[in-house]
Amino acid sequence: MDSRTIQMKLPTLKKLKPLKSTSYTNDHINGLDFSDNGSFLMVSTKDTVLDIYNVMTFTKEYSLNINDSGACCPKFFATDLNGLHGATKRNEKSNTFDILHFDLFKLAYRTRFIGCDDEINTIVQIPCSTIFFSTDKKGILNQWDIRINHPTVKLRPVSSSSRVNDYVGVAVESNNVLCLCYENQFYLYDARNLNQFFAQSNISSENVGNVCSMKFSPCEKFVGFMTNENSVHLLDSYDLVEKNKIVVGSKSFPTTSGWDFTPCGRYIVTGNSANGLNLYSCISGELLYNDKKINQNASVNMLFNDNYYAMAVGGDNLSMWAPLL
């Protein structure tokens, strides 16, 4: 790794600048994912299209009409251009919700993964592996192998007769640690053996609200999650003890704002009530920078590209941003 790359990995961010933007006002973006090498961006809109952009030129390379399938949770698989995405519509034949594996060269799906019990919340892959995971609103974690079209493991961490939050999230570290969010609590597993979790959080949802998204930080030091009360919380990824809380906005302002860690893991970017961006320090929780009105509506998706150090923001516009270092 050369000195320039090292400097890019450990920046001191001052602000973010917009690079390019395109409109999605007819059907807002509901999912983003970068390919492994960072050169392509996959964008989904519910019940409409799956678009693939070249990150360097911001040109649309592929576009799939998926209004017969529905779309959420777009996910590039492995290092090729094959894409995974979760279907939001019920498979009438099997009475399940499916995950479709597309071949983007042929512009058609190759495999239909059958067995999700409800709408899909998240799809994640163990790095450099054929294994991936999905969660659905019923609270089920499914483990899949790309070579098999049905779940190899189905898991619910605890039995619950009455649900308070239908969000179920999952994230996987490079060292095969899997974190599952269920009923506003977090559980750590060995992703290769889901028989028993080895750590559990102790979060009071009455104090923090309902979890609506989660992810590991790139440095794999934190599990971060956002709540419906406009706060981002950081848990230690070893024992799930809370380390910091970042208040993004007022509790009275309902939000589905997107957010993400920067690739160095030292900062968090979130949406704000002015439909713009906020930049925070993970360590101090300090607001370092904000930008107003980049979308007509809330920026509901944000994702940093670790390779190109650029960020995609989705809402009623798709925009690419880069930091001023």
Protein Blocks (a to p, Z undefined) as FASTA:
>chain_A
ZZklmmmmmccdfbdcdfbdcdfkkbccfbdcddfkopaccdddehiaccdddfklopaf
bdcdfklnopahiacehjbfbdcdddfbdcfklopacdddddfklopafbdcehifbdcf
bdcddehiabdcdddfkopacdddfkbcbdfbdcdfbacfbdfbfcdcddddfkopacdd
eehiacdddfkbckbccbdcdddfklnopafbdcddfklmaccdddfkopacdddfklop
afbdcdfbdfklccfbdcdddfkopaccdddfkopacdddfklopafbdcehkbfbdcfb
dcddfklopacdddjbccdddddZZ
